[in-house]
Amino acid sequence: MATTNHNVSGLDEDFRYGQLAIEGRLITPDQFDVAMDLAKGSKRPLADVLVEAGNIDAQTADRLSKALKRILKDERARSEGGVHVKKQIGGYRLVKRIGEGGMGEVYLAEQLSMHRTVAIKILHQKWADDEEFRKRFLLEARAAGKLSHPNIIQVFDVGKYQGLYYFSMEYIDGVTVDDLIRHEGPIGLDKVIDITLQVCEALGYLSQQGIVHRDIKPANIMVMKDGTVKLADFGFIQQAVVDHELMQEGTTIGTPDYISPEQARGERDLDVRSDIYSLGASVFHMLAGKTMFKGTCSSVMRAHIDAQPPDLKSLRGDVPERLVEIVTRMTAKSPIDRQQSPDEVQKDLEVFKLDLAGHSGELPTSKSGILNVINAEKERIVALERKLKEQKVATLVWTVAAIAGLVLAGILGLVLVLSR
């Protein structure tokens, strides 16, 4: 029997080998299925099974093996390093690729002039080829570089180098909340509250600058080793991505698991309440260990518009009812029914923390935490007084109306008597 020197091991590589043979029209799909079953049963390489069955000759099998090795090697190089690794772009030397998304690849890099480590994102060519997108990217990314907040990843620089558009930013040695969920499952209540409060700080700052993030999600929330939370990829170019791709199935920006109803409807006049919804959907994911809705891109978008999410309490029994209420309000379908600012969300959470502290004897220690609790309690009292006042007014109105009705009835009765 002719054997090969393919050195391809494992069923995954056997599958790739068979697909390569099918694409080259060397075997049929039916022959592939039969050979795969034999390979699994005998634990022999697929190439040997195909040669033994007479589907391909040994020389062809060897050529396929070498071709697959080249393909896998290139894929590993892209995965481990990236197509630009070791290159220099502008004043940056790229060290290794650390991520990839719908907009482009992210590299760990050294800023040569400052001798500091940064992260640099290089736009995919499809965005670089769009003139309108390029103009918006350069204009808004430069504006983003002027922002400075401890809970926002700092953008350092934006530019173009030999046809590549890029921006450099602060490198964060930490993990994303998405990583935490995938590795730990549902996150502890204290950590969820702490993360949410810090994101609210960032959103409050962005809102003051007239910026709507547009893409709040666990993958864009970084947690450093010291517990500091950093918000990444705020939406200075996200809307352009949405405009191009959001309505397409299998879009490269991913399933919009955290998109607000108004954003899903394609509304452009968004405000911070849209970010509050997305943060609420992210909090739901942190607490439940799963997203609010599942399905295709379009079905998830429709669900955010008109479907009720699962009961959070039924998914995680130890979540206090008050926290469920806060998340439910954050994810209300109508913006008017949500907290109207990140500050309101913070106050709700601080009061909730105070309620929890009643069981443990702990109180807020930070100045902002204490002030938020005091202000929230004041607002709660004012709202209660307003409600009581409205009830008193309503009672008075009904009382006056009832008396007036009785007087009128008496007058009418008197008139009837006199007329007789």
C-alpha positions in Angstrom: 0.0 0.0 0.0 1.2 3.5 -0.8 1.7 5.7 2.2 2.3 9.4 2.4 4.5 11.7 4.3 1.7 14.2 5.0 2.3 14.4 8.8 -1.3 15.6 9.2 -2.8 14.4 12.5 -6.1 14.9 14.2 -9.6 14.8 12.8 -9.7 18.6 12.4 -6.7 18.6 10.0 -8.2 15.5 8.3 -11.3 17.4 7.7 -9.3 20.3 6.2 -7.4 17.8 4.1 -10.6 16.3 2.7 -12.1 19.8 2.0 -9.0 20.7 0.1 -9.3 17.5 -2.0 -13.0 18.3 -2.7 -12.2 21.9 -3.7 -9.5 20.5 -6.1 -12.1 18.1 -7.6 -10.0 15.1 -6.7 -12.7 13.4 -4.7 -16.5 13.7 -4.3 -18.3 14.7 -1.1 -19.6 11.1 -0.9 -16.1 9.7 -1.1 -15.0 12.1 1.6 -17.8 11.0 3.9 -17.0 7.3 3.5 -13.2 7.9 3.9 -13.7 10.1 7.0 -15.8 7.3 8.7 -13.0 4.8 7.9 -10.3 7.2 9.2 -12.2 7.8 12.5 -12.8 4.0 13.0 -9.2 3.0 12.2 -7.5 6.1 13.6 -5.5 6.4 10.5 -4.8 9.6 8.5 -7.4 10.4 5.9 -4.8 10.6 3.2 -3.8 6.9 3.7 -7.4 5.9 3.6 -8.0 7.8 0.3 -4.9 6.2 -1.3 -5.9 2.7 -0.1 -9.4 3.2 -1.5 -8.0 4.3 -4.9 -9.6 7.7 -4.7 -6.2 9.5 -5.2 -2.7 8.3 -5.8 0.2 8.6 -3.4 1.9 11.4 -5.3 -1.3 13.5 -5.3 -1.9 12.7 -1.6 1.6 14.0 -0.8 1.1 17.2 -2.8 -2.2 17.8 -0.9 -0.4 17.3 2.4 2.3 19.8 1.6 -0.3 22.3 0.4 -2.2 21.9 3.6 0.9 22.3 5.7 1.6 25.6 4.0 -2.0 26.8 4.5 -1.9 25.9 8.2 1.5 27.5 8.7 0.3 30.7 7.1 -2.9 30.7 9.3 -0.8 30.1 12.5 1.5 33.0 11.5 -1.5 35.3 11.1 -3.0 34.1 14.3 0.2 34.4 16.4 1.7 37.4 14.8 -0.5 39.1 12.2 0.3 40.2 8.7 2.1 43.4 9.9 4.1 41.9 12.8 7.7 43.2 13.1 7.0 46.0 10.7 7.3 49.7 11.5 4.3 51.9 10.9 5.0 55.6 11.3 6.8 55.9 14.7 5.7 52.5 15.9 7.3 49.1 15.8 4.7 46.3 15.8 5.6 43.5 18.2 2.7 41.1 18.0 -1.0 40.9 17.1 -3.2 40.9 20.2 -6.7 41.1 18.7 -8.9 41.5 15.6 -12.4 42.8 15.1 -14.7 44.1 12.4 -12.7 47.3 12.0 -9.2 45.9 11.9 -6.3 44.3 13.7 -4.9 45.4 17.0 -1.1 45.1 17.7 1.1 45.4 20.7 3.6 48.0 19.6 6.5 50.2 20.8 6.2 54.0 20.3 9.8 54.6 19.3 9.9 58.3 20.2 8.5 57.8 23.7 10.0 54.3 24.4 6.6 53.2 25.7 4.3 50.2 25.0 1.0 51.0 23.2 -1.8 49.3 21.4 -2.2 50.2 17.7 -5.3 49.4 15.7 -4.9 49.2 11.9 -8.1 49.5 9.8 -9.1 46.8 7.4 -8.6 47.8 3.8 -12.3 47.8 3.1 -12.7 50.8 5.5 -9.5 52.4 4.2 -10.9 52.3 0.6 -14.1 54.2 1.7 -13.3 57.9 1.2 -16.2 59.1 3.3 -15.3 56.7 6.1 -11.6 57.8 6.0 -12.5 61.5 6.4 -14.8 60.8 9.4 -12.3 58.4 11.0 -9.4 60.9 10.9 -11.6 63.8 12.0 -13.3 62.1 14.9 -10.3 60.0 16.0 -8.3 63.2 16.4 -11.0 64.7 18.5 -11.0 61.5 20.6 -7.3 62.0 21.3 -8.2 65.2 23.2 -10.3 63.2 25.7 -8.8 62.3 29.1 -10.5 60.3 31.8 -9.2 57.6 34.2 -12.0 55.2 33.1 -11.4 55.6 29.3 -8.6 54.2 27.3 -6.5 57.1 26.1 -6.1 57.6 22.3 -2.6 58.9 21.6 -2.3 59.3 17.8 -4.1 58.8 14.5 -2.7 58.8 11.1 -1.9 57.1 7.7 1.3 55.3 6.7 1.8 53.8 3.2 -1.9 53.4 2.7 -2.6 52.0 6.2 -4.9 54.0 8.5 -4.3 53.5 12.2 -4.7 54.9 15.6 -2.6 54.2 18.7 -3.9 54.0 22.2 -3.1 53.2 25.8 -2.1 49.6 26.3 -4.1 47.9 29.1 -2.6 45.0 30.9 -5.8 43.3 32.0 -8.8 41.3 30.8 -12.1 42.2 29.2 -15.4 41.6 31.1 -16.2 39.3 28.2 -13.1 37.2 29.1 -14.3 37.1 32.8 -17.7 35.8 31.8 -16.3 33.2 29.5 -13.9 31.9 32.1 -15.8 32.4 35.3 -19.5 32.4 34.3 -21.8 34.7 36.2 -19.8 37.4 38.0 -20.1 38.2 41.7 -22.6 40.9 42.7 -19.9 43.2 44.3 -17.7 43.0 41.2 -20.7 43.7 38.8 -21.7 46.8 40.8 -18.1 48.1 40.9 -17.6 47.6 37.2 -20.9 49.2 36.4 -20.2 52.2 38.6 -16.9 52.8 36.9 -18.4 52.5 33.4 -21.0 55.1 34.5 -18.1 57.4 35.4 -16.8 57.1 31.8 -20.2 57.5 30.2 -20.9 60.6 32.3 -17.7 62.1 31.0 -18.4 61.2 27.4 -21.9 62.6 27.7 -20.5 65.9 29.0 -18.4 66.0 25.8 -21.4 65.3 23.6 -20.3 61.8 22.7 -22.5 58.7 22.6 -20.4 55.5 22.9 -22.8 53.4 20.7 -21.0 50.1 21.4 -21.1 49.4 25.2 -20.5 45.6 25.6 -18.4 43.3 27.9 -15.7 43.0 25.2 -15.2 46.8 25.3 -14.9 47.0 29.1 -11.4 46.3 30.3 -10.5 45.4 34.0 -6.9 46.1 35.0 -5.1 44.1 37.7 -5.7 46.8 40.3 -9.4 46.7 39.6 -9.6 49.9 37.5 -12.1 49.7 34.7 -11.3 51.2 31.3 -13.9 51.7 28.5 -12.5 51.0 25.1 -13.5 51.6 21.5 -16.0 54.4 22.2 -18.0 55.1 19.1 -16.1 57.8 17.2 -16.2 55.5 14.2 -18.7 52.9 15.3 -21.7 54.5 13.7 -19.9 54.4 10.3 -19.5 50.6 10.8 -23.2 50.3 11.8 -24.3 52.3 8.7 -22.4 50.0 6.4 -23.0 46.5 7.9 -25.5 46.3 10.8 -28.4 45.1 8.7 -26.5 42.3 7.1 -26.6 38.7 8.4 -23.2 37.5 9.6 -21.9 41.0 9.9 -18.3 41.4 10.9 -19.2 43.6 13.9 -20.9 40.6 15.5 -24.4 39.9 16.8 -25.7 43.1 18.4 -26.4 41.5 21.8 -26.4 44.8 23.6 -27.8 47.2 21.1 -30.5 49.7 22.2 -34.0 49.5 20.6 -33.6 53.0 19.1 -30.2 52.1 17.6 -31.6 48.8 16.3 -34.3 50.8 14.5 -31.6 52.8 12.8 -32.3 56.1 14.6 -29.4 58.5 14.4 -30.4 61.0 17.1 -29.1 58.9 20.0 -28.2 60.1 23.4 -26.6 58.7 26.6 -29.8 56.7 27.3 -28.9 54.4 24.4 -25.6 53.7 26.2 -27.5 53.1 29.5 -29.6 50.4 27.7 -26.4 48.7 26.4 -24.8 48.9 29.8 -27.9 47.3 31.3 -27.8 44.5 28.7 -24.1 44.0 29.6 -25.0 43.9 33.3 -27.6 41.3 32.6 -24.9 39.2 30.8 -22.5 39.7 33.8 -25.2 38.5 36.3 -26.8 35.8 34.2 -23.8 34.5 32.4 -25.8 34.7 29.2 -27.0 37.5 26.9 -30.6 38.7 27.0 -31.5 37.3 23.6 -30.1 34.7 21.2 -30.4 34.2 17.5 -29.3 35.7 14.2 -28.3 39.3 13.9 -31.7 40.4 12.6 -33.7 38.3 15.1 -31.7 39.7 18.1 -32.2 43.2 16.8 -36.0 42.6 16.6 -36.0 41.2 20.1 -34.3 44.3 21.5 -37.0 46.3 19.8 -40.1 44.5 21.0 -39.4 41.3 23.0 -39.2 41.0 26.8 -36.0 39.5 28.1 -35.9 36.4 30.3 -36.6 36.9 34.0 -33.2 37.6 35.5 -34.3 36.2 38.9 -35.1 32.9 37.4 -31.7 32.7 35.8 -29.8 33.5 39.0 -31.7 33.2 42.2 -29.2 35.1 44.4 -29.7 38.4 42.5 -31.7 40.8 44.9 -35.0 42.0 43.7 -33.9 45.6 43.9 -31.0 45.0 41.5 -33.3 43.2 39.1 -35.5 46.4 39.2 -32.4 48.6 38.4 -31.4 46.4 35.4 -35.0 46.2 34.2 -35.2 50.0 34.2 -31.9 50.4 32.4 -33.2 48.1 29.7 -36.6 49.6 29.3 -37.7 49.7 25.6 -38.4 53.4 25.7 -35.6 55.8 26.6 -38.0 57.9 28.7 -38.6 54.9 31.0 -34.8 54.4 31.7 -32.6 56.3 34.1 -32.0 59.6 32.3 -28.2 59.8 33.0 -25.3 57.7 34.1 -25.5 59.7 37.4 -29.0 58.3 38.0 -27.7 54.8 37.5 -24.9 55.4 40.0 -27.4 56.7 42.6 -29.6 53.7 42.1 -26.6 51.4 42.6 -25.2 53.3 45.6 -28.6 53.2 47.4 -28.8 49.5 46.5 -25.3 49.0 48.0 -26.5 50.9 51.2 -29.4 48.5 51.5 -27.0 45.5 51.2 -24.7 47.1 53.7 -27.6 47.1 56.2 -27.1 43.4 56.5 -23.4 43.6 56.9 -23.0 46.8 58.8 -20.8 48.3 56.1 -21.3 51.8 54.7 -19.9 53.6 51.6 -16.4 54.9 52.3 -15.8 57.1 49.2 -16.9 60.7 49.1 -18.8 60.2 45.8 -20.5 57.1 47.2 -21.7 58.9 50.3 -22.9 61.9 48.3 -24.7 59.7 45.8 -26.5 58.0 48.6 -27.5 61.3 50.2 -28.6 62.8 46.9 -30.6 59.7 46.0 -32.3 59.7 49.3 -33.2 63.4 49.0 -34.6 62.7 45.5 -36.6 59.7 46.8 -38.1 61.9 49.6 -38.9 64.7 47.2 -40.6 62.3 44.8 -42.5 60.8 47.7 -43.6 64.2 48.9 -44.6 65.2 45.4 -46.7 62.0 45.1 -48.4 62.6 48.4 -49.1 66.2 47.4 -50.6 65.0 44.1 -52.7 62.5 46.0 -53.9 65.2 48.5 -54.7 67.5 45.6 -56.6 64.7 43.8 -58.5 63.9 47.1 -59.3 67.6 47.6 -60.6 67.9 44.0 -62.8 64.9 44.4 -64.0 66.1 47.7 -64.9 69.5 46.3 -66.5 67.9 43.3 -68.6 65.6 45.6 -69.7 68.5 47.8 -70.5 70.6 44.7 -72.5 67.7 43.3 -74.4 67.4 46.5 -75.1 71.1 46.7 -76.2 71.1 43.0 -78.5 68.1 43.7 -80.0 69.9 46.6 -80.6 73.1 44.6 -82.2 71.2 41.8 -84.4 69.4 44.3 -85.4 72.7 45.9 -86.2 74.2 42.5 -88.4 71.2 41.7 -90.2 71.5 45.0 -90.8 75.2 44.5 -91.9 74.8 40.9 -94.7 72.5 42.1 
